[in-house]
């Protein structure tokens, strides 16, 4: 079925890989090549020719769902955006599907914000730029002609590519697997409370999750940590009583652009508003964040500083390290027309 679709649709750039190529590229799926493991599969760093790629070994699917898996692949391979990790191809000659993605060398947004020990100051312009790029990616996913939901927006699924460009990852391989819990442990911090009421994922579900990511960018605090498990509620309370400044990351407060910070905080409040239909669409969120980023552009020095190895923390995705490709499952589903 997949071959037939590829032969009739010239707009799809997609490679069908041989089993032997992926076995060789991953050194026989050697454990030293593993860079991520999650409920929906394992990701290996691999070398195909001169290219470094990420090979995602999805969990085994039922034969009755093969056609659905192929349709999911067609949706994913049509996604082409500079801020979305690109699906290069797949191999179906294994007991479980193998997806091949471009490899992003600089880890995840979570690594950048919470690396142990934290590597260096991440400036407000850098945070706004990463937020704007992520918003552009989600806007693209939500847009015609093939609107797609992400379903698991969080810093671990925002990879950082060459030049520290944000790349949204890990949407797919979830709707095709019935044997995995819908709400993975560790993702609850970013999950829209309305989802827990009706278990319906919508565009506004992604907007809520992105709002929590913005909170993390502004505060530097990890909502998955026990201490900050109520970070979203705390943020809303601080916004209401005028004490948000105490919650913000001291690094960005010291930069003195409080007007811009509070404008971004107001956008957060709209993204996490209830009911969900009161939230802005991602296209509006992307416009506003781009305006914020343009108002305080990132200096070349700030971005170059991310490349500096200071001996305390230096991230390059090498053997044994974890990227955001498959830490936890996501959802990729076409929006109802």
C-alpha positions, 0 to 999 in steps of 0.5 A: 500500500505504501509503495503504491502511494509513493508511486502516485504522489510525486510530492512525497520525499520518502525513502524505503530502507532495506533491512540490512542497511538499518542493521548495519547503520545501528551496529545491529541495534547495539545498546550503545547506539540507543539515544532514547527509549519510551513507551512507543519505541527505542531510538538509535543513533545511526550512520547511513553513508555519510549521514547521521540519522535517528532510527526509531524502532516502534513497538510492534503493531497488530497486522490489522492496523498496518493500513492505518500505520501506512496512512499515518506515515503518509501524513508524517512524511508530508510534513515539511517545515524548518522547525519540525524534525524531518521523517526521511523514510522507513523500513517495514521488513522487521517485526516492528516498524522502523522510522528514520529521522534526521538527527538533531545534535544539540539535545532538547530544550529540557536539556538546555534549561535543566541540564545537570549541572545547568550549563550557562545563562539562557538569555530572554531573546534566546528563549523567545526565539525558541518559543517562536520557532516552536509555535511556528512548527505547531502552527504548521502542523495545525494548518491545511491541507493535512492538519495534524495534532501533536498531542505531547508538546513538552521540552523533551520533544523540542529538539535543538538542531544545528545553530540551536534551531528548535525542531518539534519531534515525536508525533506519530507511532502513537495512534497506531498502538492500542497497547500503550497507556494514553496518558504517559507518566511524566507528561501530566504536567503539560496535559490539558485538564480538559483532556482528562474529562473527555479524552479528546485531543484537539488543537487547543490541547496542543495550545495548552501544552505549549502554554506550559512550555512557555511557563517553563521558559519564563520561570526556568522551573521544571513542572515535572519536578515534585517541587513544582508539580503545581507550577501552572496553578502557581503561575496563574495565582502569581499573575492574579496577585501581582507577585509573578516577578518572584517566580520568574527565572532570575537570569531573565529578570536581570536583563531588565525587559519586564514589559516584554516578559509580562506580555509573554506571561499574558500570552501564557494565561490565554494559552492555558485558559479554561474553557479550551475554546477561549484559547488562541489558535497556534497561528495567533500565538506564533504571530505574537511570539514572533513580534516579541522575538523581533522586539528583542532579537537574539544576539549572535553572541548569545547563540554562540555562547550555547556552543561553548564547552565550559567543562560543567555541561556540554551536550552533544547527542552521543552514545548512551545519551537521551534525546527527545525522539522517543522519551514518551509517546505522542499523538499525531491525528488529523483534525476533524474537518 
